[in-house]
Amino acid sequence: MSFHTLDAPAQRLLRSLIPGYVGDSLAQRIQRAAFALAMLLVSVLGLGMLLLSLWNLRATTLNEHAMTLQTLRGDLASQLDGIANEMQFLSQSPLVWTAISDSAGRDAYLRPYLRPYLRSQSALNQQTRLTLLDYRGRLIAAGKTPLDPTNDAGLRLPLQKAQQSGRPVGHVDVDRQRLILAFPVSFPYTQAVIGILLGEVSLDRLVQVRASSLGENHGMALHLGQKELLVIPNTDGIRYLSTSLPLTSSEVEGLYAFELELFERQPSWLIAALPVIGIFLIVAALLVWFTWTASHQLALGLTRRLDQLVESVQHTGDPETLPEDLANDEIGILSRVLKFNLKANYALTNRLEERVAQRSSELAASEEKYRFLTENIKDVVWMLDTESLRFLYVSPSVTALLGYSVEELDGAQLDVVLLPKWAESLKALILERAAAFRLGEAAADRFYLNEVEQPCKAGGSVWSEVVTCYRLDERSGHVILLGVTRDIRARRRAEELERYAAFQSGVAEMGVSVLHNIGNAITAITADAEGMRKTSDDLARVAELLERNVRDEEASLRLATPSRADTERLLEIERKAAAVIRRLHEEGLKVRGQRIVESVRHIADIVRIQQNAVLPDAAVTHFDLAAAIGDVIALNEDTLKRYAIETALNFAYDLPTMILPRNKFQQALMHVTQNACKAIQARPSPTTPGRIEIRAERLDPTRVRITVSDNGVGMAPDQLDAVFHSGGAGFELHTAALFAHEMGGHIRLESEGPGLGARLVLELPHTFQPDRPPVVQTERMPA
């Protein structure tokens, strides 16, 4: 806001408060420049003197702190050295190591010897808790509250170090603010550690006593390396004039290494400097007022003619009415140049206005074409704000598709055009893609293609195909979703007809396989029945020979008594007859009868598979995946044997129970298997036998993967996608692709090239969910 834009009372108020204030003008800038130059010298001199005074005050205070800290450090180090020396003296005392090694002498002379140290009769115990342990950690002697390493984790580490090294150990327990001293008691002849003298020094108590004598404005802190052990008084405020000195043991090397810090809670040197600062500010205020008034008078004298020129331009506005300034100084030259430029500016303004009018007309025509296009195409064009999930624009063709008017959807929530059962899933998908776009994980030219079932205003629903992409709105900073929605009811009806044709084709092909297998089984039964008839004739001839021999022997027995030779001859005949009958039974009746039973069972299994295959399309059943794949191999047994194709089945141990339409699954897998057989048959000059391997495994907790590999003719990489379209490879793979998409799965064909075989991968959920949200069919980049 400039001075000239203020009303008259405001201008008078500013002039009364600030002498020489003329507003946001050249005179003010000259006034400020003169004021700044005048004040620069004064400020440098004044600030220099002020800073020198403050520096002297601060240096004096720091020297006092250093002397005080030297005294405190000496006192504290002396006390800690006294404690360490006295503990070292006790640990090396002959009475101590003798009593530890002689349990009988502990009560006799050790405890009386240690009693002054343990009952606060020495300077050591006033600040330290002492405990004497043997090498096993058992208590030998202590005060009223002994140190217990079994229950105190902070004591175990120094105790173990002292036992292992045989040297004094100092350890700082940061959590409990204490110093643990461990002095080993060694047997002098073997230097073996037979005991430990433990001491606990309260660091808080040591520092608290000394900090209390410093006064309320001072505090102390104790540091160990980068860690701060304690602060007295405990405050989170700023520490002023902080001074630190190291505090180390001078008598017992390596027991502790602290740093003692002294600081002020309030800057005392700054408080002492307040009178000096006050005097400086009063003198500075007087200099500011004087310098400002003098620079104002100088600015007015320099800019008087220029102000007159500006006032003329503001009031007249017409360059023809401006007064002539014929002076040869800068202001006169500026006046003449300004008048010339104003004339040129008026002419340029007129041309720009004409150009703006022309561009406005062109923009209106372009907007009319865009409106005609969006209002007359059949597809619905729309924009959605992903932050609020509200529509920013919807083309009028939405009325023909869903029955809503443009006014009803303008600014409406996305939920209006979504079915409740899919609304949350689709909104989560939109937000996920918008976040990926904002983070740069998804390219700006990436398009998504979805099929969505949307509700109509009058009731019912309609299936539509939605193509979407994401863009960033520079004005709002929001990610905008752009979409085109197309009615695909006719296409879905065509797909349903294709599915029905595929189902009928599958039923017919399964019927042909069933007839082939039943025919083969009946041929085997006929051959076995003919063999059984021949065996029966052989048995009848044997029986006739036996009957004839019996009659002859009966006649001879009536004429004379049989001799032993006759008896032996009869027994030999019976043994041969029994052997013949047994051979005919084993080789003829038993084997062929077993084959007839197996053939009949095979016919029954094929009939059962065929009965399951002609169930209604929507029949969802629980079935074992391995058994279903085995049934498909059984139905293709005739083709596999005819072309000498080997099969290998590889099933994971953790396959789940499938909850899918079993008939559709088996038809799809039969088409895939037959396509693999055709690929093997089409090899021009095979050198190895045909082979099909089917592998089934769990992909994740909700899906399974079925891989069908063959060593057939293979395929070029650019032909892999075309095989799933109707006509690309007959009905086989097209039917399998329709089944995979209907179940919410995925199918793909892989091949390393012609002559190198192929591998079809089918990924399916193990549980069919008819009410699942629509799955993304493809994500593509524009050409």
ZINORLIN-V815180 format. One record per residue. N is the residue number from 0. RES is the residue in one letter. OMEGA is omega in whole degrees, 0 to 359 (none if undefined). Layout:
n=N res=RES omega=OMEGA
n=N res=RES omega=OMEGA
This chain:
n=0 res=M omega=180
n=1 res=S omega=180
n=2 res=F omega=185
n=3 res=H omega=179
n=4 res=T omega=179
n=5 res=L omega=176
n=6 res=D omega=186
n=7 res=A omega=179
n=8 res=P omega=180
n=9 res=A omega=178
n=10 res=Q omega=179
n=11 res=R omega=180
n=12 res=L omega=180
n=13 res=L omega=180
n=14 res=R omega=180
n=15 res=S omega=181
n=16 res=L omega=184
n=17 res=I omega=180
n=18 res=P omega=177
n=19 res=G omega=180
n=20 res=Y omega=182
n=21 res=V omega=178
n=22 res=G omega=183
n=23 res=D omega=185
n=24 res=S omega=178
n=25 res=L omega=179
n=26 res=A omega=179
n=27 res=Q omega=180
n=28 res=R omega=176
n=29 res=I omega=179
n=30 res=Q omega=180
n=31 res=R omega=180
n=32 res=A omega=179
n=33 res=A omega=179
n=34 res=F omega=181
n=35 res=A omega=180
n=36 res=L omega=180
n=37 res=A omega=184
n=38 res=M omega=183
n=39 res=L omega=181
n=40 res=L omega=181
n=41 res=V omega=182
n=42 res=S omega=181
n=43 res=V omega=181
n=44 res=L omega=183
n=45 res=G omega=180
n=46 res=L omega=178
n=47 res=G omega=179
n=48 res=M omega=180
n=49 res=L omega=181
n=50 res=L omega=178
n=51 res=L omega=178
n=52 res=S omega=180
n=53 res=L omega=180
n=54 res=W omega=178
n=55 res=N omega=179
n=56 res=L omega=182
n=57 res=R omega=180
n=58 res=A omega=178
n=59 res=T omega=180
n=60 res=T omega=179
n=61 res=L omega=178
n=62 res=N omega=177
n=63 res=E omega=178
n=64 res=H omega=182
n=65 res=A omega=179
n=66 res=M omega=178
n=67 res=T omega=181
n=68 res=L omega=176
n=69 res=Q omega=180
n=70 res=T omega=180
n=71 res=L omega=181
n=72 res=R omega=179
n=73 res=G omega=180
n=74 res=D omega=183
n=75 res=L omega=179
n=76 res=A omega=179
n=77 res=S omega=180
n=78 res=Q omega=179
n=79 res=L omega=177
n=80 res=D omega=178
n=81 res=G omega=179
n=82 res=I omega=181
n=83 res=A omega=181
n=84 res=N omega=181
n=85 res=E omega=177
n=86 res=M omega=179
n=87 res=Q omega=178
n=88 res=F omega=180
n=89 res=L omega=183
n=90 res=S omega=181
n=91 res=Q omega=182
n=92 res=S omega=178
n=93 res=P omega=180
n=94 res=L omega=184
n=95 res=V omega=183
n=96 res=W omega=177
n=97 res=T omega=181
n=98 res=A omega=179
n=99 res=I omega=180
n=100 res=S omega=180
n=101 res=D omega=184
n=102 res=S omega=182
n=103 res=A omega=183
n=104 res=G omega=183
n=105 res=R omega=180
n=106 res=D omega=184
n=107 res=A omega=185
n=108 res=Y omega=182
n=109 res=L omega=182
n=110 res=R omega=174
n=111 res=P omega=180
n=112 res=Y omega=183
n=113 res=L omega=187
n=114 res=R omega=179
n=115 res=P omega=181
n=116 res=Y omega=185
n=117 res=L omega=184
n=118 res=R omega=173
n=119 res=S omega=177
n=120 res=Q omega=177
n=121 res=S omega=178
n=122 res=A omega=181
n=123 res=L omega=187
n=124 res=N omega=178
n=125 res=Q omega=180
n=126 res=Q omega=191
n=127 res=T omega=169
n=128 res=R omega=183
n=129 res=L omega=175
n=130 res=T omega=178
n=131 res=L omega=180
n=132 res=L omega=173
n=133 res=D omega=186
n=134 res=Y omega=176
n=135 res=R omega=180
n=136 res=G omega=180
n=137 res=R omega=185
n=138 res=L omega=176
n=139 res=I omega=181
n=140 res=A omega=179
n=141 res=A omega=176
n=142 res=G omega=183
n=143 res=K omega=180
n=144 res=T omega=182
n=145 res=P omega=175
n=146 res=L omega=185
n=147 res=D omega=181
n=148 res=P omega=182
n=149 res=T omega=181
n=150 res=N omega=182
n=151 res=D omega=183
n=152 res=A omega=181
n=153 res=G omega=181
n=154 res=L omega=188
n=155 res=R omega=183
n=156 res=L omega=177
n=157 res=P omega=178
n=158 res=L omega=180
n=159 res=Q omega=180
n=160 res=K omega=180
n=161 res=A omega=179
n=162 res=Q omega=184
n=163 res=Q omega=185
n=164 res=S omega=184
n=165 res=G omega=181
n=166 res=R omega=179
n=167 res=P omega=182
n=168 res=V omega=173
n=169 res=G omega=183
n=170 res=H omega=180
n=171 res=V omega=175
n=172 res=D omega=186
n=173 res=V omega=184
n=174 res=D omega=184
n=175 res=R omega=174
n=176 res=Q omega=181
n=177 res=R omega=177
n=178 res=L omega=179
n=179 res=I omega=177
n=180 res=L omega=180
n=181 res=A omega=179
n=182 res=F omega=180
n=183 res=P omega=173
n=184 res=V omega=186
n=185 res=S omega=173
n=186 res=F omega=192
n=187 res=P omega=187
n=188 res=Y omega=181
n=189 res=T omega=184
n=190 res=Q omega=177
n=191 res=A omega=179
n=192 res=V omega=181
n=193 res=I omega=179
n=194 res=G omega=181
n=195 res=I omega=172
n=196 res=L omega=182
n=197 res=L omega=175
n=198 res=G omega=179
n=199 res=E omega=180
n=200 res=V omega=179
n=201 res=S omega=179
n=202 res=L omega=181
n=203 res=D omega=181
n=204 res=R omega=180
n=205 res=L omega=183
n=206 res=V omega=183
n=207 res=Q omega=182
n=208 res=V omega=183
n=209 res=R omega=179
n=210 res=A omega=182
n=211 res=S omega=181
n=212 res=S omega=184
n=213 res=L omega=184
n=214 res=G omega=185
n=215 res=E omega=185
n=216 res=N omega=183
n=217 res=H omega=178
n=218 res=G omega=180
n=219 res=M omega=176
n=220 res=A omega=180
n=221 res=L omega=183
n=222 res=H omega=171
n=223 res=L omega=185
n=224 res=G omega=179
n=225 res=Q omega=183
n=226 res=K omega=175
n=227 res=E omega=185
n=228 res=L omega=182
n=229 res=L omega=178
n=230 res=V omega=179
n=231 res=I omega=355
n=232 res=P omega=183
n=233 res=N omega=182
n=234 res=T omega=178
n=235 res=D omega=182
n=236 res=G omega=180
n=237 res=I omega=177
n=238 res=R omega=183
n=239 res=Y omega=177
n=240 res=L omega=180
n=241 res=S omega=180
n=242 res=T omega=184
n=243 res=S omega=175
n=244 res=L omega=178
n=245 res=P omega=179
n=246 res=L omega=183
n=247 res=T omega=179
n=248 res=S omega=178
n=249 res=S omega=183
n=250 res=E omega=182
n=251 res=V omega=188
n=252 res=E omega=170
n=253 res=G omega=182
n=254 res=L omega=178
n=255 res=Y omega=178
n=256 res=A omega=183
n=257 res=F omega=172
n=258 res=E omega=183
n=259 res=L omega=183
n=260 res=E omega=175
n=261 res=L omega=182
n=262 res=F omega=176
n=263 res=E omega=177
n=264 res=R omega=174
n=265 res=Q omega=181
n=266 res=P omega=183
n=267 res=S omega=181
n=268 res=W omega=179
n=269 res=L omega=177
n=270 res=I omega=179
n=271 res=A omega=182
n=272 res=A omega=183
n=273 res=L omega=178
n=274 res=P omega=179
n=275 res=V omega=180
n=276 res=I omega=180
n=277 res=G omega=179
n=278 res=I omega=180
n=279 res=F omega=181
n=280 res=L omega=180
n=281 res=I omega=179
n=282 res=V omega=180
n=283 res=A omega=179
n=284 res=A omega=178
n=285 res=L omega=179
n=286 res=L omega=179
n=287 res=V omega=181
n=288 res=W omega=181
n=289 res=F omega=182
n=290 res=T omega=181
n=291 res=W omega=180
n=292 res=T omega=180
n=293 res=A omega=179
n=294 res=S omega=176
n=295 res=H omega=180
n=296 res=Q omega=178
n=297 res=L omega=181
n=298 res=A omega=180
n=299 res=L omega=180
n=300 res=G omega=183
n=301 res=L omega=189
n=302 res=T omega=185
n=303 res=R omega=180
n=304 res=R omega=179
n=305 res=L omega=177
n=306 res=D omega=178
n=307 res=Q omega=179
n=308 res=L omega=180
n=309 res=V omega=181
n=310 res=E omega=177
n=311 res=S omega=180
n=312 res=V omega=182
n=313 res=Q omega=186
n=314 res=H omega=183
n=315 res=T omega=180
n=316 res=G omega=182
n=317 res=D omega=182
n=318 res=P omega=181
n=319 res=E omega=184
n=320 res=T omega=180
n=321 res=L omega=180
n=322 res=P omega=179
n=323 res=E omega=175
n=324 res=D omega=188
n=325 res=L omega=180
n=326 res=A omega=182
n=327 res=N omega=177
n=328 res=D omega=185
n=329 res=E omega=183
n=330 res=I omega=178
n=331 res=G omega=178
n=332 res=I omega=179
n=333 res=L omega=181
n=334 res=S omega=181
n=335 res=R omega=179
n=336 res=V omega=180
n=337 res=L omega=180
n=338 res=K omega=178
n=339 res=F omega=181
n=340 res=N omega=178
n=341 res=L omega=177
n=342 res=K omega=179
n=343 res=A omega=180
n=344 res=N omega=178
n=345 res=Y omega=180
n=346 res=A omega=180
n=347 res=L omega=179
n=348 res=T omega=179
n=349 res=N omega=179
n=350 res=R omega=179
n=351 res=L omega=179
n=352 res=E omega=177
n=353 res=E omega=180
n=354 res=R omega=178
n=355 res=V omega=178
n=356 res=A omega=179
n=357 res=Q omega=181
n=358 res=R omega=177
n=359 res=S omega=178
n=360 res=S omega=178
n=361 res=E omega=179
n=362 res=L omega=178
n=363 res=A omega=178
n=364 res=A omega=179
n=365 res=S omega=178
n=366 res=E omega=179
n=367 res=E omega=177
n=368 res=K omega=180
n=369 res=Y omega=180
n=370 res=R omega=179
n=371 res=F omega=181
n=372 res=L omega=184
n=373 res=T omega=182
n=374 res=E omega=185
n=375 res=N omega=176
n=376 res=I omega=182
n=377 res=K omega=180
n=378 res=D omega=181
n=379 res=V omega=177
n=380 res=V omega=184
n=381 res=W omega=177
n=382 res=M omega=184
n=383 res=L omega=174
n=384 res=D omega=184
n=385 res=T omega=178
n=386 res=E omega=181
n=387 res=S omega=184
n=388 res=L omega=176
n=389 res=R omega=180
n=390 res=F omega=174
n=391 res=L omega=179
n=392 res=Y omega=175
n=393 res=V omega=181
n=394 res=S omega=184
n=395 res=P omega=180
n=396 res=S omega=177
n=397 res=V omega=180
n=398 res=T omega=180
n=399 res=A omega=183
n=400 res=L omega=187
n=401 res=L omega=179
n=402 res=G omega=179
n=403 res=Y omega=175
n=404 res=S omega=179
n=405 res=V omega=180
n=406 res=E omega=181
n=407 res=E omega=183
n=408 res=L omega=180
n=409 res=D omega=182
n=410 res=G omega=181
n=411 res=A omega=177
n=412 res=Q omega=180
n=413 res=L omega=183
n=414 res=D omega=184
n=415 res=V omega=185
n=416 res=V omega=178
n=417 res=L omega=173
n=418 res=L omega=184
n=419 res=P omega=185
n=420 res=K omega=181
n=421 res=W omega=189
n=422 res=A omega=184
n=423 res=E omega=181
n=424 res=S omega=181
n=425 res=L omega=178
n=426 res=K omega=177
n=427 res=A omega=179
n=428 res=L omega=179
n=429 res=I omega=180
n=430 res=L omega=178
n=431 res=E omega=179
n=432 res=R omega=178
n=433 res=A omega=178
n=434 res=A omega=178
n=435 res=A omega=178
n=436 res=F omega=181
n=437 res=R omega=180
n=438 res=L omega=180
n=439 res=G omega=179
n=440 res=E omega=178
n=441 res=A omega=182
n=442 res=A omega=181
n=443 res=A omega=181
n=444 res=D omega=178
n=445 res=R omega=180
n=446 res=F omega=180
n=447 res=Y omega=181
n=448 res=L omega=181
n=449 res=N omega=169
n=450 res=E omega=187
n=451 res=V omega=173
n=452 res=E omega=186
n=453 res=Q omega=179
n=454 res=P omega=175
n=455 res=C omega=182
n=456 res=K omega=182
n=457 res=A omega=182
n=458 res=G omega=182
n=459 res=G omega=181
n=460 res=S omega=180
n=461 res=V omega=176
n=462 res=W omega=182
n=463 res=S omega=175
n=464 res=E omega=186
n=465 res=V omega=174
n=466 res=V omega=186
n=467 res=T omega=171
n=468 res=C omega=186
n=469 res=Y omega=178
n=470 res=R omega=180
n=471 res=L omega=177
n=472 res=D omega=184
n=473 res=E omega=183
n=474 res=R omega=183
n=475 res=S omega=184
n=476 res=G omega=181
n=477 res=H omega=173
n=478 res=V omega=183
n=479 res=I omega=177
n=480 res=L omega=178
n=481 res=L omega=184
n=482 res=G omega=173
n=483 res=V omega=183
n=484 res=T omega=184
n=485 res=R omega=177
n=486 res=D omega=182
n=487 res=I omega=180
n=488 res=R omega=180
n=489 res=A omega=180
n=490 res=R omega=179
n=491 res=R omega=176
n=492 res=R omega=178
n=493 res=A omega=178
n=494 res=E omega=177
n=495 res=E omega=178
n=496 res=L omega=177
n=497 res=E omega=179
n=498 res=R omega=180
n=499 res=Y omega=178
n=500 res=A omega=178
n=501 res=A omega=179
n=502 res=F omega=179
n=503 res=Q omega=178
n=504 res=S omega=179
n=505 res=G omega=179
n=506 res=V omega=181
n=507 res=A omega=180
n=508 res=E omega=177
n=509 res=M omega=177
n=510 res=G omega=178
n=511 res=V omega=179
n=512 res=S omega=179
n=513 res=V omega=181
n=514 res=L omega=178
n=515 res=H omega=182
n=516 res=N omega=179
n=517 res=I omega=179
n=518 res=G omega=178
n=519 res=N omega=180
n=520 res=A omega=180
n=521 res=I omega=177
n=522 res=T omega=178
n=523 res=A omega=180
n=524 res=I omega=180
n=525 res=T omega=179
n=526 res=A omega=180
n=527 res=D omega=179
n=528 res=A omega=178
n=529 res=E omega=178
n=530 res=G omega=178
n=531 res=M omega=178
n=532 res=R omega=179
n=533 res=K omega=178
n=534 res=T omega=179
n=535 res=S omega=177
n=536 res=D omega=178
n=537 res=D omega=179
n=538 res=L omega=179
n=539 res=A omega=179
n=540 res=R omega=177
n=541 res=V omega=180
n=542 res=A omega=179
n=543 res=E omega=178
n=544 res=L omega=179
n=545 res=L omega=180
n=546 res=E omega=179
n=547 res=R omega=180
n=548 res=N omega=179
n=549 res=V omega=181
n=550 res=R omega=179
n=551 res=D omega=181
n=552 res=E omega=179
n=553 res=E omega=179
n=554 res=A omega=181
n=555 res=S omega=180
n=556 res=L omega=179
n=557 res=R omega=183
n=558 res=L omega=183
n=559 res=A omega=179
n=560 res=T omega=183
n=561 res=P omega=176
n=562 res=S omega=179
n=563 res=R omega=180
n=564 res=A omega=177
n=565 res=D omega=180
n=566 res=T omega=179
n=567 res=E omega=179
n=568 res=R omega=178
n=569 res=L omega=180
n=570 res=L omega=179
n=571 res=E omega=178
n=572 res=I omega=181
n=573 res=E omega=179
n=574 res=R omega=179
n=575 res=K omega=179
n=576 res=A omega=179
n=577 res=A omega=180
n=578 res=A omega=179
n=579 res=V omega=181
n=580 res=I omega=180
n=581 res=R omega=180
n=582 res=R omega=178
n=583 res=L omega=179
n=584 res=H omega=183
n=585 res=E omega=186
n=586 res=E omega=185
n=587 res=G omega=189
n=588 res=L omega=186
n=589 res=K omega=183
n=590 res=V omega=182
n=591 res=R omega=177
n=592 res=G omega=178
n=593 res=Q omega=179
n=594 res=R omega=178
n=595 res=I omega=179
n=596 res=V omega=180
n=597 res=E omega=178
n=598 res=S omega=179
n=599 res=V omega=177
n=600 res=R omega=178
n=601 res=H omega=177
n=602 res=I omega=180
n=603 res=A omega=178
n=604 res=D omega=181
n=605 res=I omega=178
n=606 res=V omega=179
n=607 res=R omega=179
n=608 res=I omega=180
n=609 res=Q omega=178
n=610 res=Q omega=178
n=611 res=N omega=185
n=612 res=A omega=182
n=613 res=V omega=173
n=614 res=L omega=177
n=615 res=P omega=186
n=616 res=D omega=188
n=617 res=A omega=183
n=618 res=A omega=177
n=619 res=V omega=185
n=620 res=T omega=173
n=621 res=H omega=180
n=622 res=F omega=178
n=623 res=D omega=185
n=624 res=L omega=181
n=625 res=A omega=180
n=626 res=A omega=180
n=627 res=A omega=178
n=628 res=I omega=177
n=629 res=G omega=177
n=630 res=D omega=179
n=631 res=V omega=178
n=632 res=I omega=179
n=633 res=A omega=180
n=634 res=L omega=179
n=635 res=N omega=185
n=636 res=E omega=182
n=637 res=D omega=180
n=638 res=T omega=181
n=639 res=L omega=179
n=640 res=K omega=183
n=641 res=R omega=183
n=642 res=Y omega=176
n=643 res=A omega=180
n=644 res=I omega=177
n=645 res=E omega=178
n=646 res=T omega=177
n=647 res=A omega=180
n=648 res=L omega=182
n=649 res=N omega=185
n=650 res=F omega=175
n=651 res=A omega=184
n=652 res=Y omega=186
n=653 res=D omega=179
n=654 res=L omega=180
n=655 res=P omega=172
n=656 res=T omega=183
n=657 res=M omega=176
n=658 res=I omega=185
n=659 res=L omega=169
n=660 res=P omega=187
n=661 res=R omega=183
n=662 res=N omega=179
n=663 res=K omega=179
n=664 res=F omega=182
n=665 res=Q omega=178
n=666 res=Q omega=180
n=667 res=A omega=181
n=668 res=L omega=177
n=669 res=M omega=178
n=670 res=H omega=180
n=671 res=V omega=181
n=672 res=T omega=180
n=673 res=Q omega=177
n=674 res=N omega=177
n=675 res=A omega=177
n=676 res=C omega=179
n=677 res=K omega=179
n=678 res=A omega=178
n=679 res=I omega=180
n=680 res=Q omega=185
n=681 res=A omega=178
n=682 res=R omega=186
n=683 res=P omega=181
n=684 res=S omega=184
n=685 res=P omega=176
n=686 res=T omega=179
n=687 res=T omega=178
n=688 res=P omega=178
n=689 res=G omega=183
n=690 res=R omega=176
n=691 res=I omega=178
n=692 res=E omega=178
n=693 res=I omega=180
n=694 res=R omega=178
n=695 res=A omega=182
n=696 res=E omega=177
n=697 res=R omega=182
n=698 res=L omega=176
n=699 res=D omega=184
n=700 res=P omega=184
n=701 res=T omega=187
n=702 res=R omega=174
n=703 res=V omega=179
n=704 res=R omega=178
n=705 res=I omega=182
n=706 res=T omega=178
n=707 res=V omega=183
n=708 res=S omega=177
n=709 res=D omega=177
n=710 res=N omega=182
n=711 res=G omega=188
n=712 res=V omega=181
n=713 res=G omega=185
n=714 res=M omega=177
n=715 res=A omega=183
n=716 res=P omega=182
n=717 res=D omega=180
n=718 res=Q omega=188
n=719 res=L omega=183
n=720 res=D omega=186
n=721 res=A omega=186
n=722 res=V omega=183
n=723 res=F omega=178
n=724 res=H omega=181
n=725 res=S omega=183
n=726 res=G omega=180
n=727 res=G omega=178
n=728 res=A omega=183
n=729 res=G omega=181
n=730 res=F omega=193
n=731 res=E omega=186
n=732 res=L omega=175
n=733 res=H omega=178
n=734 res=T omega=179
n=735 res=A omega=179
n=736 res=A omega=177
n=737 res=L omega=179
n=738 res=F omega=181
n=739 res=A omega=180
n=740 res=H omega=180
n=741 res=E omega=180
n=742 res=M omega=183
n=743 res=G omega=181
n=744 res=G omega=184
n=745 res=H omega=180
n=746 res=I omega=177
n=747 res=R omega=179
n=748 res=L omega=181
n=749 res=E omega=177
n=750 res=S omega=179
n=751 res=E omega=177
n=752 res=G omega=179
n=753 res=P omega=179
n=754 res=G omega=184
n=755 res=L omega=177
n=756 res=G omega=181
n=757 res=A omega=181
n=758 res=R omega=180
n=759 res=L omega=182
n=760 res=V omega=180
n=761 res=L omega=179
n=762 res=E omega=185
n=763 res=L omega=167
n=764 res=P omega=181
n=765 res=H omega=176
n=766 res=T omega=180
n=767 res=F omega=180
n=768 res=Q omega=183
n=769 res=P omega=184
n=770 res=D omega=179
n=771 res=R omega=177
n=772 res=P omega=182
n=773 res=P omega=183
n=774 res=V omega=176
n=775 res=V omega=182
n=776 res=Q omega=181
n=777 res=T omega=173
n=778 res=E omega=189
n=779 res=R omega=176
n=780 res=M omega=180
n=781 res=P omega=180
n=782 res=A omega=none
